[in-house]
Amino acid sequence: MTFDGTWKVDRSENYENFMEAMGVNVVKRKLAAHDNLKIKIKQNGKQFSVHESSVFRTIDINFTLNETLEYSLADGTELVGDWKLNGDIMEGEFTRKDNNKVLKTTRENCGG
């Protein structure tokens, strides 16, 4: 399975509660709730090139599955972690550098 293509967020369940638990302040939570994030992914084996575009920023990220990645969120929060492929699902596990809270996220192609 390849993740090549342009993606947009389908849903973010309990996003505000999640951001609060992660330590994101109320102003940033309100702004993030209205983000229009679009992601372009190019995959070559285990190598990924990702172009993120939103109202907050545009950034290019390159990473390899199962290798440590340092990443900054749009609000400047720094994370360290990695992406793994579990069947057709990409699973990311990242730790905030400032408070050691763990962020787990998945990317899945659902009928596209």
C-alpha positions as CSV (number, residue, x, y, z in Angstrom):
1,M,0.0,0.0,0.0
2,T,1.3,3.4,-0.8
3,F,0.3,6.7,0.9
4,D,1.1,8.8,-2.2
5,G,-1.4,11.6,-2.7
6,T,-3.0,14.7,-1.3
7,W,-4.8,14.2,2.1
8,K,-7.1,16.3,4.3
9,V,-8.3,15.7,7.8
10,D,-11.5,13.7,7.8
11,R,-12.2,13.9,11.5
12,S,-10.5,14.7,14.7
13,E,-12.4,13.0,17.5
14,N,-12.1,14.6,21.0
15,Y,-9.4,16.9,19.6
16,E,-9.9,19.8,22.0
17,N,-9.8,17.4,25.0
18,F,-6.7,15.7,23.6
19,M,-4.9,19.1,23.1
20,E,-5.8,20.1,26.6
21,A,-4.4,16.8,28.0
22,M,-1.2,17.4,26.0
23,G,-0.7,20.8,27.6
24,V,-1.8,23.1,24.7
25,N,-3.1,26.4,26.0
26,V,-6.7,27.5,25.4
27,V,-5.9,30.1,22.7
28,K,-3.9,27.6,20.6
29,R,-6.6,25.0,21.1
30,K,-9.3,27.3,19.7
31,L,-7.1,28.2,16.7
32,A,-6.2,24.6,16.0
33,A,-9.8,23.6,16.0
34,H,-10.3,25.6,12.8
35,D,-7.2,24.6,10.9
36,N,-7.5,23.4,7.3
37,L,-4.5,21.1,7.2
38,K,-3.7,19.5,3.9
39,I,-0.9,17.0,3.5
40,K,0.8,15.8,0.3
41,I,2.7,12.5,0.8
42,K,5.2,11.0,-1.6
43,Q,6.4,7.5,-0.6
44,N,9.4,5.6,-2.0
45,G,9.7,2.4,0.0
46,K,10.4,3.3,3.6
47,Q,11.2,6.9,2.7
48,F,8.5,9.6,3.0
49,S,8.4,13.2,1.8
50,V,5.5,15.1,3.4
51,H,4.3,18.6,2.5
52,E,2.0,20.1,5.1
53,S,0.0,23.2,4.4
54,S,-2.4,25.0,6.8
55,V,-3.5,28.4,7.9
56,F,-0.6,28.3,10.4
57,R,2.3,27.2,8.3
58,T,3.7,25.4,5.3
59,I,6.5,22.9,5.9
60,D,8.3,20.0,4.2
61,I,9.3,17.0,6.2
62,N,11.4,14.0,5.2
63,F,11.6,10.8,7.2
64,T,12.2,7.1,7.1
65,L,9.9,4.5,8.7
66,N,11.2,3.1,12.0
67,E,13.9,5.9,12.4
68,T,13.8,8.6,15.0
69,L,12.4,11.9,13.8
70,E,12.5,15.4,15.4
71,Y,9.5,17.5,14.5
72,S,8.0,20.8,15.6
73,L,4.2,21.4,15.7
74,A,2.8,24.6,14.2
75,D,2.8,26.1,17.7
76,G,6.5,25.4,18.1
77,T,6.2,22.4,20.4
78,E,9.1,20.1,19.8
79,L,8.6,16.3,19.5
80,V,10.8,13.3,19.0
81,G,9.6,9.9,17.8
82,D,9.0,7.7,14.8
83,W,6.5,6.4,12.3
84,K,5.9,2.6,11.8
85,L,3.8,0.8,9.2
86,N,1.4,-1.8,10.7
87,G,-0.3,-3.4,7.7
88,D,-2.0,-0.5,5.8
89,I,-1.9,1.9,8.8
90,M,0.9,4.3,9.6
91,E,1.4,4.6,13.4
92,G,3.3,7.5,14.9
93,E,4.5,7.8,18.5
94,F,6.1,11.0,19.6
95,T,7.1,12.5,22.9
96,R,6.9,16.2,23.7
97,K,10.4,17.5,24.7
98,D,9.0,20.0,27.1
99,N,6.8,17.8,29.3
100,N,7.4,14.2,28.1
101,K,3.7,13.6,27.2
102,V,3.3,11.0,24.5
103,L,1.4,11.7,21.3
104,K,0.1,8.7,19.4
105,T,-1.4,9.2,15.9
106,T,-2.5,7.0,13.0
107,R,-2.9,7.6,9.3
108,E,-5.1,5.3,7.3
109,N,-6.5,5.2,3.8
110,C,-10.2,4.7,4.3
111,G,-11.9,4.1,1.0
112,G,-9.9,6.5,-1.0
